[in-house]
Amino acid sequence: MDSFAYRDGELFVESVPVRAIAEQAGTPCYIYSRATLEDHFDRLRAAFAPIDPLICYSVKSCGNLGVLRVLRERGAGMDVVSGGELFRARAAGVEASRCVYAGVGKTDTEIAYAIREGIGLFNCESEEEFENIARIARSLGASVGVALRINPDVDPKTHRYTSTGKKETKFGVDLERARRFFAAYGRDAHARLEGLHLHIGSPIYTVDPYREALEKTVALVADLARDGFEIRSIDLGGGFGADYESAQSPALAKYAEAIVPLAKPLYDRGIRFVLEPGRTIVANAGILVVKCLYTKTSGEKRFVICDAGMNALLRPSHYGSFHFIWPVAPGRDMTPARRALDPGLSGTVTHDIVGPLCETGDFLALDRLLPASVARGDLLAVFTAGAYGMSMASRYNSSPLPAEVLVSGSTAEVVRARESYATLVEHELKPSPLSLGAAESAGAAR
Protein backbone atom coordinates (compact mmCIF):
# COMPACT_ATOMS: atom_id res chain seq x y z
CA MET A 1 0.00 0.00 0.00
CA ASP A 2 1.28 3.49 -0.81
CA SER A 3 0.09 7.08 -0.63
CA PHE A 4 0.19 7.98 -4.33
CA ALA A 5 -3.24 8.29 -5.97
CA TYR A 6 -5.03 10.04 -8.83
CA ARG A 7 -7.77 12.48 -7.85
CA ASP A 8 -9.87 14.23 -10.47
CA GLY A 9 -7.36 13.26 -13.17
CA GLU A 10 -4.24 14.43 -11.33
CA LEU A 11 -1.62 12.53 -9.33
CA PHE A 12 -1.25 13.34 -5.63
CA VAL A 13 1.29 12.22 -3.07
CA GLU A 14 -0.54 12.19 0.25
CA SER A 15 -2.35 15.57 0.14
CA VAL A 16 0.00 17.36 -2.28
CA PRO A 17 -0.37 17.48 -6.08
CA VAL A 18 2.74 16.13 -7.78
CA ARG A 19 2.48 18.85 -10.42
CA ALA A 20 2.89 21.56 -7.74
CA ILE A 21 6.03 19.87 -6.43
CA ALA A 22 7.54 19.59 -9.90
CA GLU A 23 6.78 23.25 -10.64
CA GLN A 24 8.79 24.33 -7.59
CA ALA A 25 11.47 21.65 -7.30
CA GLY A 26 11.93 21.14 -11.06
CA THR A 27 12.48 17.87 -12.88
CA PRO A 28 13.80 15.29 -12.73
CA CYS A 29 13.00 14.86 -9.05
CA TYR A 30 12.37 12.05 -6.62
CA ILE A 31 9.36 12.37 -4.33
CA TYR A 32 9.02 10.27 -1.17
CA SER A 33 5.96 9.75 1.02
CA ARG A 34 6.53 9.77 4.79
CA ALA A 35 3.21 8.01 5.41
CA THR A 36 4.21 5.14 3.12
CA LEU A 37 7.62 4.76 4.73
CA GLU A 38 6.05 4.63 8.18
CA ASP A 39 3.27 2.27 7.12
CA HIS A 40 5.63 -0.22 5.49
CA PHE A 41 8.00 -0.17 8.47
CA ASP A 42 5.13 -0.68 10.92
CA ARG A 43 3.70 -3.57 8.89
CA LEU A 44 7.09 -5.28 8.83
CA ARG A 45 7.57 -4.86 12.55
CA ALA A 46 4.09 -6.22 13.27
CA ALA A 47 4.56 -9.23 10.98
CA PHE A 48 7.77 -10.30 12.74
CA ALA A 49 6.79 -9.26 16.27
CA PRO A 50 7.04 -12.84 17.66
CA ILE A 51 10.84 -12.74 17.21
CA ASP A 52 11.21 -8.98 17.95
CA PRO A 53 13.98 -8.37 15.37
CA LEU A 54 16.19 -5.33 15.19
CA ILE A 55 15.02 -3.93 11.85
CA CYS A 56 18.08 -2.45 10.17
CA TYR A 57 16.94 -0.52 7.11
CA SER A 58 19.19 -1.08 4.10
CA VAL A 59 20.83 2.30 3.49
CA LYS A 60 22.01 1.26 0.03
CA SER A 61 18.42 1.16 -1.22
CA CYS A 62 17.89 4.88 -0.54
CA GLY A 63 20.28 6.77 1.68
CA ASN A 64 18.68 10.22 1.77
CA LEU A 65 19.04 11.67 5.26
CA GLY A 66 15.38 12.69 5.30
CA VAL A 67 14.32 9.09 4.66
CA LEU A 68 16.78 7.77 7.26
CA ARG A 69 15.48 10.19 9.89
CA VAL A 70 11.89 9.11 9.31
CA LEU A 71 12.86 5.47 9.87
CA ARG A 72 15.11 6.24 12.83
CA GLU A 73 12.16 7.98 14.50
CA ARG A 74 10.18 4.77 13.91
CA GLY A 75 12.82 2.73 15.72
CA ALA A 76 14.94 1.44 12.85
CA GLY A 77 18.59 0.57 12.98
CA MET A 78 20.63 0.64 9.77
CA ASP A 79 22.28 -1.92 7.50
CA VAL A 80 25.37 -0.31 5.97
CA VAL A 81 27.86 -1.57 3.39
CA SER A 82 30.46 1.21 3.41
CA GLY A 83 32.02 3.83 5.61
CA GLY A 84 30.02 6.43 3.72
CA GLU A 85 26.74 4.70 4.54
CA LEU A 86 27.71 4.48 8.21
CA PHE A 87 28.51 8.20 8.11
CA ARG A 88 25.04 8.81 6.64
CA ALA A 89 23.40 6.74 9.37
CA ARG A 90 25.27 8.64 12.06
CA ALA A 91 24.40 11.98 10.40
CA ALA A 92 20.74 10.94 10.57
CA GLY A 93 21.09 10.39 14.30
CA VAL A 94 21.25 6.58 14.32
CA GLU A 95 23.48 5.08 16.99
CA ALA A 96 26.29 2.97 15.53
CA SER A 97 25.38 0.25 18.03
CA ARG A 98 22.12 -0.15 16.08
CA CYS A 99 23.96 -0.62 12.78
CA VAL A 100 25.22 -3.79 11.11
CA TYR A 101 28.06 -3.51 8.59
CA ALA A 102 28.19 -5.88 5.60
CA GLY A 103 30.18 -5.84 2.36
CA VAL A 104 33.00 -7.92 0.90
CA GLY A 105 35.54 -5.12 0.53
CA LYS A 106 35.75 -3.16 3.78
CA THR A 107 38.92 -1.07 3.82
CA ASP A 108 41.18 -0.71 6.85
CA THR A 109 40.05 2.90 7.22
CA GLU A 110 36.38 1.91 7.13
CA ILE A 111 36.86 -0.89 9.66
CA ALA A 112 38.71 1.37 12.08
CA TYR A 113 36.06 4.09 11.68
CA ALA A 114 33.27 1.62 12.42
CA ILE A 115 35.04 0.27 15.50
CA ARG A 116 35.66 3.76 16.86
CA GLU A 117 32.01 4.66 16.30
CA GLY A 118 30.91 1.55 18.23
CA ILE A 119 29.42 -0.53 15.40
CA GLY A 120 26.84 -3.05 16.56
CA LEU A 121 28.01 -5.93 14.40
CA PHE A 122 30.33 -6.64 11.50
CA ASN A 123 28.97 -9.10 8.96
CA CYS A 124 32.17 -10.82 7.86
CA GLU A 125 32.56 -12.25 4.35
CA SER A 126 35.91 -14.11 4.32
CA GLU A 127 38.79 -15.48 6.39
CA GLU A 128 41.15 -12.67 5.42
CA GLU A 129 38.56 -10.05 6.28
CA PHE A 130 38.06 -11.60 9.73
CA GLU A 131 41.80 -11.61 10.35
CA ASN A 132 41.93 -7.95 9.36
CA ILE A 133 39.01 -6.97 11.60
CA ALA A 134 40.66 -8.79 14.51
CA ARG A 135 44.02 -7.13 13.82
CA ILE A 136 42.55 -3.63 13.67
CA ALA A 137 40.40 -4.18 16.77
CA ARG A 138 43.48 -5.43 18.63
CA SER A 139 45.47 -2.36 17.58
CA LEU A 140 42.68 -0.13 18.88
CA GLY A 141 42.36 -2.06 22.14
CA ALA A 142 38.77 -2.90 21.25
CA SER A 143 36.51 -5.93 21.06
CA VAL A 144 33.81 -6.11 18.37
CA GLY A 145 31.01 -8.52 17.53
CA VAL A 146 31.22 -10.39 14.23
CA ALA A 147 28.68 -12.47 12.32
CA LEU A 148 29.84 -14.84 9.59
CA ARG A 149 27.96 -14.46 6.34
CA ILE A 150 27.00 -17.88 5.07
CA ASN A 151 25.74 -19.00 1.67
CA PRO A 152 23.00 -21.58 2.21
CA ASP A 153 23.14 -22.47 -1.53
CA VAL A 154 19.49 -21.78 -2.31
CA ASP A 155 18.18 -20.34 -5.55
CA PRO A 156 16.23 -17.11 -4.88
CA LYS A 157 15.00 -17.04 -8.50
CA THR A 158 15.84 -13.41 -9.03
CA HIS A 159 18.10 -11.49 -11.42
CA ARG A 160 21.58 -12.99 -11.58
CA TYR A 161 23.14 -9.64 -10.62
CA THR A 162 21.23 -9.65 -7.33
CA SER A 163 21.34 -13.36 -6.49
CA THR A 164 23.70 -13.74 -3.54
CA GLY A 165 22.78 -17.02 -1.82
CA LYS A 166 24.29 -19.58 -4.18
CA LYS A 167 27.53 -21.33 -3.30
CA GLU A 168 29.47 -19.76 -6.17
CA THR A 169 29.23 -16.09 -5.18
CA LYS A 170 31.61 -13.44 -3.97
CA PHE A 171 29.56 -13.04 -0.78
CA GLY A 172 30.19 -14.99 2.41
CA VAL A 173 31.31 -18.61 2.77
CA ASP A 174 29.56 -21.89 1.99
CA LEU A 175 28.13 -24.05 4.76
CA GLU A 176 30.89 -26.65 4.55
CA ARG A 177 33.47 -23.94 5.16
CA ALA A 178 31.55 -22.26 8.00
CA ARG A 179 32.36 -24.93 10.61
CA ARG A 180 36.06 -24.74 9.73
CA PHE A 181 35.81 -20.95 9.95
CA PHE A 182 34.51 -21.13 13.54
CA ALA A 183 37.12 -23.73 14.46
CA ALA A 184 39.87 -21.39 13.25
CA TYR A 185 38.56 -18.05 14.50
CA GLY A 186 35.74 -18.69 16.94
CA ARG A 187 37.71 -17.90 20.09
CA ASP A 188 39.36 -14.63 19.09
CA ALA A 189 39.30 -12.13 21.96
CA HIS A 190 39.07 -8.98 19.83
CA ALA A 191 36.72 -10.11 17.04
CA ARG A 192 34.00 -12.08 18.82
CA LEU A 193 32.58 -14.53 16.27
CA GLU A 194 29.09 -14.81 17.72
CA GLY A 195 26.58 -14.58 14.89
CA LEU A 196 25.46 -15.79 11.48
CA HIS A 197 24.37 -13.64 8.57
CA LEU A 198 22.48 -14.73 5.46
CA HIS A 199 21.23 -12.62 2.59
CA ILE A 200 20.20 -14.69 -0.39
CA GLY A 201 19.26 -12.03 -2.94
CA SER A 202 16.74 -9.38 -3.89
CA PRO A 203 13.95 -9.02 -4.82
CA ILE A 204 12.54 -12.43 -3.88
CA TYR A 205 8.88 -13.05 -4.67
CA THR A 206 8.37 -16.45 -3.05
CA VAL A 207 8.78 -17.55 0.54
CA ASP A 208 10.31 -20.96 -0.15
CA PRO A 209 13.93 -19.75 -0.49
CA TYR A 210 13.74 -18.15 2.95
CA ARG A 211 12.33 -21.31 4.51
CA GLU A 212 15.05 -23.44 2.91
CA ALA A 213 17.83 -21.04 3.90
CA LEU A 214 16.68 -20.83 7.50
CA GLU A 215 16.30 -24.60 7.81
CA LYS A 216 19.95 -24.96 6.82
CA THR A 217 20.93 -22.18 9.23
CA VAL A 218 19.11 -23.85 12.13
CA ALA A 219 21.02 -27.06 11.41
CA LEU A 220 24.31 -25.14 11.34
CA VAL A 221 23.53 -23.53 14.72
CA ALA A 222 23.10 -27.03 16.17
CA ASP A 223 26.34 -28.25 14.59
CA LEU A 224 28.26 -25.27 15.97
CA ALA A 225 26.78 -25.80 19.43
CA ARG A 226 28.09 -29.37 19.39
CA ASP A 227 31.50 -27.95 18.52
CA GLY A 228 31.30 -25.59 21.51
CA PHE A 229 30.34 -22.36 19.75
CA GLU A 230 27.34 -20.35 20.91
CA ILE A 231 25.43 -18.31 18.35
CA ARG A 232 23.98 -15.17 19.90
CA SER A 233 22.52 -13.46 16.82
CA ILE A 234 21.19 -14.36 13.38
CA ASP A 235 20.89 -11.69 10.71
CA LEU A 236 18.23 -12.89 8.27
CA GLY A 237 19.10 -10.27 5.66
CA GLY A 238 16.41 -8.72 3.50
CA GLY A 239 15.37 -9.06 -0.11
CA PHE A 240 11.62 -9.09 0.38
CA GLY A 241 9.88 -8.01 -2.80
CA ALA A 242 8.06 -4.81 -3.68
CA ASP A 243 5.07 -4.33 -5.94
CA TYR A 244 6.59 -3.14 -9.22
CA GLU A 245 3.69 -4.73 -11.09
CA SER A 246 0.34 -4.80 -9.28
CA ALA A 247 0.29 -7.19 -6.28
CA GLN A 248 3.50 -8.86 -7.36
CA SER A 249 5.00 -9.47 -3.94
CA PRO A 250 3.62 -11.64 -1.14
CA ALA A 251 2.27 -9.73 1.86
CA LEU A 252 4.85 -9.25 4.59
CA ALA A 253 2.80 -11.59 6.74
CA LYS A 254 3.46 -14.37 4.21
CA TYR A 255 7.22 -13.96 4.56
CA ALA A 256 6.80 -14.00 8.32
CA GLU A 257 4.67 -17.15 8.18
CA ALA A 258 7.60 -18.94 6.49
CA ILE A 259 10.32 -17.55 8.75
CA VAL A 260 8.90 -17.11 12.25
CA PRO A 261 8.05 -20.77 13.02
CA LEU A 262 11.67 -21.75 12.34
CA ALA A 263 13.14 -18.72 14.11
CA LYS A 264 10.94 -18.67 17.22
CA PRO A 265 12.54 -21.66 19.01
CA LEU A 266 15.95 -19.99 18.61
CA TYR A 267 14.55 -16.66 19.80
CA ASP A 268 13.11 -18.41 22.86
CA ARG A 269 16.63 -19.70 23.60
CA GLY A 270 17.99 -16.16 23.66
CA ILE A 271 19.20 -15.68 20.06
CA ARG A 272 18.42 -12.19 18.79
CA PHE A 273 17.37 -11.61 15.20
CA VAL A 274 18.16 -8.87 12.71
CA LEU A 275 16.31 -8.01 9.48
CA GLU A 276 17.75 -5.86 6.68
CA PRO A 277 14.77 -4.65 4.60
CA GLY A 278 15.28 -2.02 1.94
CA ARG A 279 13.04 -2.05 -1.11
CA THR A 280 10.07 -3.50 0.76
CA ILE A 281 10.01 -0.28 2.81
CA VAL A 282 11.08 2.38 0.33
CA ALA A 283 10.40 1.17 -3.23
CA ASN A 284 6.70 2.02 -3.32
CA ALA A 285 7.31 5.05 -1.11
CA GLY A 286 9.00 6.96 -3.94
CA ILE A 287 8.38 8.09 -7.50
CA LEU A 288 10.60 9.72 -10.08
CA VAL A 289 9.03 12.63 -11.95
CA VAL A 290 10.43 13.47 -15.39
CA LYS A 291 9.35 15.93 -18.07
CA CYS A 292 8.66 15.13 -21.71
CA LEU A 293 11.06 17.22 -23.79
CA TYR A 294 10.04 15.94 -27.21
CA THR A 295 8.04 13.25 -28.96
CA LYS A 296 9.12 11.74 -32.25
CA THR A 297 8.37 8.92 -34.67
CA SER A 298 11.19 7.01 -36.34
CA GLY A 299 10.18 4.18 -38.64
CA GLU A 300 7.49 2.30 -36.76
CA LYS A 301 8.79 3.46 -33.38
CA ARG A 302 7.27 6.25 -31.33
CA PHE A 303 9.44 7.88 -28.68
CA VAL A 304 8.87 10.05 -25.66
CA ILE A 305 12.17 11.78 -24.91
CA CYS A 306 12.46 12.85 -21.27
CA ASP A 307 14.81 15.05 -19.28
CA ALA A 308 16.24 12.03 -17.45
CA GLY A 309 16.86 8.37 -18.20
CA MET A 310 19.35 5.86 -16.88
CA ASN A 311 21.32 8.64 -15.20
CA ALA A 312 18.40 9.10 -12.78
CA LEU A 313 16.99 5.54 -12.77
CA LEU A 314 19.41 2.82 -13.84
CA ARG A 315 17.29 -0.24 -13.05
CA PRO A 316 15.43 -0.58 -16.40
CA SER A 317 18.59 -0.54 -18.52
CA HIS A 318 20.80 -2.39 -16.01
CA TYR A 319 18.43 -5.13 -14.81
CA GLY A 320 15.67 -5.02 -17.41
CA SER A 321 13.37 -3.94 -14.58
CA PHE A 322 9.75 -2.90 -14.99
CA HIS A 323 8.45 0.40 -13.60
CA PHE A 324 4.91 1.51 -14.23
CA ILE A 325 4.94 4.94 -15.94
CA TRP A 326 1.96 7.22 -16.45
CA PRO A 327 1.35 10.95 -16.96
CA VAL A 328 0.93 13.05 -13.83
CA ALA A 329 -2.17 14.59 -15.45
CA PRO A 330 -3.28 12.13 -18.15
CA GLY A 331 -6.55 13.75 -19.19
CA ARG A 332 -5.30 16.39 -21.62
CA ASP A 333 -6.23 16.39 -25.31
CA MET A 334 -3.74 16.13 -28.17
CA THR A 335 -2.42 19.42 -29.48
CA PRO A 336 -3.65 20.47 -32.94
CA ALA A 337 -0.12 20.21 -34.34
CA ARG A 338 0.32 16.65 -33.04
CA ARG A 339 -3.12 15.64 -34.33
CA ALA A 340 -2.21 16.99 -37.77
CA LEU A 341 1.03 14.93 -37.81
CA ASP A 342 -0.65 11.74 -36.59
CA PRO A 343 -4.32 12.03 -37.51
CA GLY A 344 -5.06 8.39 -36.73
CA LEU A 345 -3.84 8.50 -33.13
CA SER A 346 -6.22 8.18 -30.21
CA GLY A 347 -6.48 6.32 -26.93
CA THR A 348 -3.20 4.72 -25.89
CA VAL A 349 -0.21 4.15 -28.16
CA THR A 350 2.99 2.13 -27.68
CA HIS A 351 6.08 4.25 -27.02
CA ASP A 352 9.69 3.86 -26.00
CA ILE A 353 10.23 6.18 -23.03
CA VAL A 354 13.84 7.29 -23.28
CA GLY A 355 16.28 9.70 -21.71
CA PRO A 356 18.54 12.42 -23.13
CA LEU A 357 21.87 10.59 -22.83
CA CYS A 358 24.11 9.56 -25.71
CA GLU A 359 23.44 5.84 -25.19
CA THR A 360 21.03 3.57 -27.01
CA GLY A 361 20.52 1.81 -23.68
CA ASP A 362 19.28 5.02 -22.09
CA PHE A 363 15.61 4.24 -21.47
CA LEU A 364 13.02 4.08 -18.73
CA ALA A 365 10.67 1.72 -20.57
CA LEU A 366 10.35 0.05 -23.97
CA ASP A 367 7.17 -0.69 -25.93
CA ARG A 368 4.99 0.87 -23.25
CA LEU A 369 1.43 2.11 -23.64
CA LEU A 370 0.90 5.80 -22.93
CA PRO A 371 -1.92 8.14 -23.87
CA ALA A 372 -1.56 9.26 -27.48
CA SER A 373 -1.90 12.82 -26.24
CA VAL A 374 1.47 12.83 -24.42
CA ALA A 375 3.35 15.89 -25.62
CA ARG A 376 6.21 18.24 -24.88
CA GLY A 377 5.99 19.67 -21.37
CA ASP A 378 3.96 16.82 -19.88
CA LEU A 379 5.09 15.29 -16.60
CA LEU A 380 5.48 11.53 -16.29
CA ALA A 381 5.56 9.64 -12.99
CA VAL A 382 7.80 6.59 -12.76
CA PHE A 383 6.37 4.52 -9.94
CA THR A 384 8.06 2.24 -7.39
CA ALA A 385 11.27 4.21 -7.84
CA GLY A 386 12.17 4.80 -4.20
CA ALA A 387 14.62 1.88 -3.98
CA TYR A 388 17.87 1.87 -5.96
CA GLY A 389 16.81 4.98 -7.85
CA MET A 390 18.66 7.96 -6.45
CA SER A 391 21.22 5.69 -4.77
CA MET A 392 22.35 4.41 -8.21
CA ALA A 393 22.00 7.73 -10.03
CA SER A 394 25.03 9.10 -11.89
CA ARG A 395 26.34 12.29 -13.44
CA TYR A 396 26.92 10.66 -16.83
CA ASN A 397 27.05 13.24 -19.65
CA SER A 398 27.63 15.78 -16.85
CA SER A 399 24.00 15.56 -15.79
CA PRO A 400 23.40 17.16 -12.37
CA LEU A 401 21.80 14.80 -9.87
CA PRO A 402 18.03 15.21 -9.31
CA ALA A 403 16.36 16.91 -6.39
CA GLU A 404 14.70 14.83 -3.67
CA VAL A 405 11.48 15.85 -1.93
CA LEU A 406 9.83 14.40 1.17
CA VAL A 407 6.07 14.83 1.59
CA SER A 408 4.36 14.68 4.96
CA GLY A 409 0.61 15.10 4.72
CA SER A 410 0.00 18.51 3.16
CA THR A 411 3.61 19.72 3.40
CA ALA A 412 6.63 19.05 1.21
CA GLU A 413 10.29 19.88 1.67
CA VAL A 414 13.36 19.53 -0.52
CA VAL A 415 15.59 17.05 1.33
CA ARG A 416 18.31 17.14 -1.31
CA ALA A 417 18.84 20.20 -3.45
CA ARG A 418 19.17 19.76 -7.18
CA GLU A 419 22.78 19.90 -8.27
CA SER A 420 23.95 22.80 -10.38
CA TYR A 421 26.58 22.97 -13.09
CA ALA A 422 28.88 24.53 -10.51
CA THR A 423 28.62 21.51 -8.18
CA LEU A 424 29.57 19.24 -11.08
CA VAL A 425 33.05 20.74 -11.23
CA GLU A 426 33.65 21.98 -7.68
CA HIS A 427 36.07 19.13 -6.88
CA GLU A 428 38.15 19.88 -9.99
CA LEU A 429 38.72 23.60 -9.57
CA LYS A 430 41.72 23.48 -7.23
CA PRO A 431 44.32 20.89 -8.28
CA SER A 432 46.30 19.55 -5.34
CA PRO A 433 49.89 18.54 -6.16
CA LEU A 434 51.10 15.19 -4.81
CA SER A 435 54.45 14.92 -3.01
CA LEU A 436 56.19 12.43 -5.27
CA GLY A 437 59.81 13.20 -4.47
CA ALA A 438 60.45 9.99 -2.51
CA ALA A 439 58.63 7.86 -5.09
CA GLU A 440 60.57 9.49 -7.97
CA SER A 441 63.87 8.81 -6.19
CA ALA A 442 62.92 5.18 -5.61
CA GLY A 443 61.95 4.83 -9.26
CA ALA A 444 65.24 6.31 -10.42
CA ALA A 445 67.17 3.91 -8.17
CA ARG A 446 65.41 0.94 -9.78
N, C-alpha and C positions, 0 to 999 in steps of 0.2 A: 504494500500500500504506500502511495506517495501523495504529496500535496500539490501536484500539478494538475490542472483541470481547465477545460474550455468552458467559458461562460459567455453566452450571447455571441458566439463566434470568435472569441478572443481568448488566448491562453493566459492563465493566471498561475502564479506561484503563491500559495497560501492566499493572502488577500491583495496581492500586488499584481497589476498587469505586467506581463513580461515586456510588452512594447515600451512601457514607461521606463523600465530599467534600462533597456537597450538605448533609448533616446538619451539618457543621462550618462550611462557608463560606456556607451559605444559598443561596437562589435569588432571582432569576436569577443564574447565574454561567457564565463561560466557563472551559473546561478545555482546556489545551494539553498535548500529548505531546512531550516532548523527543526521544524516540527517533524519532518521525515527522519532526520538523523536521530532525534530523540525517540521516536516511535519504534524505529528498527532496533535501536539499542535496547530499549525496554522489552521488546518482544523476545529478543535473544536471551536476555537475562532471565526472563520468566520461563522460557522453554527449558533452560538448563539449571534452574533453581535447585533441583535435588542434589546437584554436586557443587553448587556455589562456586563456579569458576571465577578466577580473575580474568576479566575480559580485556585483553590487550589489543586495542584497535590497531590495525595494520597501517602504519604511517605511509608506507610506500603507495598505498592505493590513492590517497589524497592527503597531502601533508600541510594544507593551508592552516595557519595558526588559528583562524576563526573556527574552522571545523574541529580542530583538536581541542580548543577550549570548550566548545559545546559538549563534546564527549567526556572531557575531564570532569566537567560539572555534573555529568550523569554518573560518574564513578568509574570511568574507564582508566585502565592502564594503557601502555603503548607497546606495540611490537615494532622494533626498529631493526634496520639492516645496515646501518652506517653510522659513523660519528655525526654526520650532518642531520640524520633523522633523530638521533638522541638529542642533539642540540635543539632541534625544533620542539621535541617533546618537553624539554626543560623550559624553553622559552614560552610554551603554552601553560606552564605551571604544573606539569606532571612530575611527581617525584620519581627520581631514577630507580628507586626501590620497587616501583610499580611498572617497570619496563623490563622486557626481555629482549635480548640482542642476538639475532640470528645473522646468517650470511657466511659464505664460504671464504671470503677474502678480507677478513678484518686486519687492518694494519696495526703495527705496534703502537702508533700514536692513538689510534681509535680505541684499542684495548686499554691503554693506560688512562685515557680520558674517561672511559666508562667505569673503570675501577675507582678512580678518584671521585666520580660523581655518585658512586654507591649503587651501581647497577643491580637490579634484582636477580637476574640470571643470565648467564651466557648460554646460548644454544650452540654447542660445539659441533663442528662438521668433519674433523679429521684428527688423526693422531698428532701431526705436527702442529696443528692449531692449538690443541690442548697443551702440548709441551710449552708453546709460546705463552699462552695465558698463564700457566703456572709460573713460568720464569718471570714474567712481568709482575705478577702479583707478589712473588717472593721479593723482587727488587723494591717493591713499594711497601713491603711489610704488611701486606693485606691478605685476606682470605676471601674468595669469591665462590658463589655457587655456580655449578656448571651442569647443564643437561646435555646428554649425547643425542644428537639427531640420528634417528635410525630410519632406514628404508625398508618398510614392511613388504616390498615387492608386490604391490597391488596395482592394478590398472585403473586409474581414475576416469578413463575414457573422456579425456579432454584434449585440447590442442597440445601437440607435442612440445611446443615451446614452454608450456606451463604445466607439464606433467613432471612431478618431482618425486614420486613414490616408488618408481621402479628401481631394480637393483643397479642397473647401469645408468647412473646419474651422477652429476658432480656434487650433489647434496648428500651429506650425512654418510653413514656406513651401513652395510647390509647386516642382517640379523646374525649371521654366522660370525661376523667380525665383532659384534657388539660385546659378546661375553669376553673375548680376548682383550677388548679395549678396557673393560672394567678390571680384568685381572692385572693389566699393566699399570693402570692409572687410578684405580678406584680408591686408593688410600693416600692420595696426595694431600698434604696439609694446607696448601695455599689455593689450589683449585679443587674444591670439594665436588666430586662427581656424584651427584645425588638425584639426578632427574633424567627423564627421557623426553625427547621431542620428536614428533612426527608431523610432517606436512606433506600430503600426498599429491597436491596439485590444486589448480583453480581455473575456471569454475567447475564444480562437480555437481551434476544434476541428479544423481541417484544416491541413495543412502548406503547401498551395499559396500562400496569401497571403504567407507568409514567403519562399518561393522567388521569387515575382514581385517583391516589394519589394527583395530583395537583388540580383536581377539588374539592376534599375534603379539601385540604389546603386553597383554595380560599374561600370556605364557612366558614372555621374556622376563617380566617382573618376578614370576615364580622361580624361574631358572636362576636369576641373579640372587634372589633371597637364599636359595640353596648354596650358592657360592659365597654367602656372607655379606652381600651388598644390599643395603636398604635403599629403596627408591622412595623419595619424599615428595616428588612432584612429577606430573605428566603434562606436558604441553601438547594438546591435541591439534594444534595448528588451526588453519582456517579453511578457505576454499569453498565455503558454501556458495551456492549459486545466487544469481540475481535475475530479475525478470526482464531480460532484453527483448524477449518476444512473448507477449501475453503472460499467462501464468506458467512460465517455463520451469521455474525452480520449485522444488518441494517447499512446503511451509516449514518454518524453522522448527516447529514442533515435530515434524517428521524426522529431521536430522536428530533431534534429541531422543526420539523414540528408539532410534537405532543405537545411539551412543550411551545414553544414561544407564540402561540396565547392565551394561558391561562395566561401566565406570563406577557405579554406586558402591559395589562391595569394596573397591579400593579406597574410595572416599571415606567409607565407614571405618576403614583401618587407618585413617589419618593421612592419606595421600592427597595433596592439593592438586587441583586441576587449573590449567590455563587454556584459554581459547584465543585465537588470533584472527578474528573476523575483519575483513576489509570491505570488499565489494558488497557483501550482503547488507552492510550498514549504509554505505555511501553511494553505491551505483545509482539507484533510483532516487537518491536525494539530490541529484545534480543534472542540469541540462547545459548544453552548449548552444549558444545563440549566434548564428552567423547571418550575414546579409547577402542577398543575391546581387552580384555586381552586373552580370550579363546573362542572357540566355542565347543559345545558338543551336543551329541544326547543321550537322555535318554528315553527309550520306544519309543513312537511316537513323543516325543517333541524334538524340536531343540532349542538350547539356544545360545544367544550371551551374554557373560558375560563381563560387562564393568567395568571401574575403578571408576564408581560412579553410584548410584541409588537413593533411596529415601532420602539419606543424602544430596544430591545436589538438587534434584527436588522431593518434597514430593507429589505434586498434583496428579500424577497417582494413587499412592497407597492410598492416603488419601481421595480423592474425586472421584476416578474412572475417572479422566480427560484424555482426548485425546490430545496427542501432536504428530504431524507428525515427523517421524524420518527417516533419509536417510543418506547414506554415504556422506562424504565430497567430495570424489572422487570415484564415483560409477562405473567407467568404467573398473576396473581391472579384469583380468581373475582369475579363481580359481587356487590355487597352485596345483602342481602335487600330493602332499601328500593328500590334501583334496579331489581331484578328485578320487584318488584311494580308499579312505574310502567311498565316496558317489558317485559312478560312474553314478548314474541316475540323479544327480542334475544338473539343468540348469535354466536360467531365474530367477524368484523370488520364494522364498520359505518362508513359514510361520515360524516365530521364536517368542520366548519369549525373550525380551530384558531386561536383569536383571542386578542388581548391585552386589557388592562384599560383602554386609552385611549379617550377620547371622540372616536373617529374610526371611521367605517364601514370605512375602509381599513386599520384596525389588525388585521392578521392575519399568521400565520406560514405557514398553508397553507389552501387551500380544497378542499372535496370530497375529503378524504383519508381513506383507510381506516385505522382504529385498532381495537384490540380493543374489543368492546362493553363490556368490564368496566372501561374507564377511568373513574376516579371522583376525587372531591375528595381531594387529598393526594398523588395519584400524581405521579411525576416523569417528564417527557418529555425525551428527548435530541433536539436539532436538530443533525443531522450536517453536516459540511463547512461549518462556521460560522466557521472560524478567520480567513478573509480577508474584509475589509470587514464584519465584524460589530461588534466593539467599536470599531473606528476610525470607524464611522458612527453609533454610538449617540448618543442625545440625552437630554436631561432634560425632554422634553415632558411636560406635566401634572405638572411638578415631581417626576419620577421619578428617584430617585438612580441613578447608573450602577452596573452590576453589578460583582461581584468578578471577578477573574481568578486562575486557579490553574494552576501549572505542575507537571506530574507527571514524575518521573524514576525509572523503575523502580518501587520499592515506596514511594517518598517523594513527598509533595506539599507545595507551599508556596504561600501566597497571594502573588502577585506584583503585585496591585493590590487594595487594601482596598476593600470595598464602601463607597460613599458613604453618608453619613448625612443626615438632614434639616438638620443644622447646616451641613454643607459646601455644601448647596444655596444658602444665603443668606450665606455668609461674606464674599463680595465686595460685599455690599450693606449691611453693618452700619455702615460708617463712611463717610458721604458726604464727598467731597473737593471743596471749592469751587474753581471755575475762576477765574483772574484775568482778568476780562473788561473791565477799565477801559479799556485802549487800544482794544479793539474797539468798546466802547460809545461812546467819544469819536469814533471814525471814523464810526460809524453816524450819530451826531447831526450831524456835519459834512455828511454827504451829504443 
